[in-house]
Amino acid sequence: MAIEFKLPDVGEGVAEGEVVQWLVSVGDAVEEHQSVVEVMTDKATVEIPAPASGVITAFQAEAGDVVPVGCVLFIL
């Protein structure tokens, strides 16, 4: 079962975030709570964890992309 992971609301009033870097690659197996991507907002830079264990099958944004809250970041 594929999980489309969307950029969560990482802080009050944050509407978007910039993908700083991917901490894993497509095809990598990840554990639940493992950091997958680093996202920078106007307030902070945060590492976003995997919501479950699985394999990263696709990235929906590249490093440098600015994505709105609710946009799919990766598929697990």
N, C-alpha and C positions, 0 to 999 in steps of 0.2 A: 504494500500500500504506500503510495507516494504521499509525502507531506510537503505542501507548499508553505515554506516559512516566510512570513511577511515581517517587514521592519516594524518592530513594536514601538509604542510611544515610550521613548527612553527618558523622558523628562517633561515636566509641566511646560506646556506651550511650545514644545518642539514639533515642528511640522515636517522636517526632512532631515536627512543625514547623508554625509558623503562617505562612500566606501573607501577606507584608507588602504586596507590590504586584506586579502584572504589568508587565513592561517592554515588552511587545508587545500587540497586539490580535488577536482572532480575525480570520482572513483575511489576516494579515500573512505575508509570505514571510520566512523566517529562514535564516541560514547555520549550518552545523555549528559548534558551540562558541559561538554567539552567546547571550548571557545572555537568558533568557526570563522568569524569575520570581525574586523575592527572597523567601527563606524564613528565618524566625528560629527558632532552637532555643534551648534553655536555655543553650547554650554560645557561640553566635555567630550572626550574620546572614550568609547566603551567597547568592550569585547562582547559580542553577541554569542551565546551558547546554543548548542543543538538542543531542540526540544525533546529529542528521543535518540536512541541508538539507531544507527543505520548507515547507509552509504550515500555520499553526496553524488547525485546524478547530474546536476546542472547548476550553474550560476546564472542568475537573471540580471546581474549587474557586474560591471568591471570596476577595478580600482580607479578612483577619480570620479565615478558617476555619483551624482546627487539624486537620491531617491526619496520620494515622499513616504511618510508613515503609512503603512498599510500596503506598500508595494512588495511584491514577492522578491526576496533576495536570493533564495536557493531552494532546490528541491532535494528532499531527503528520501 
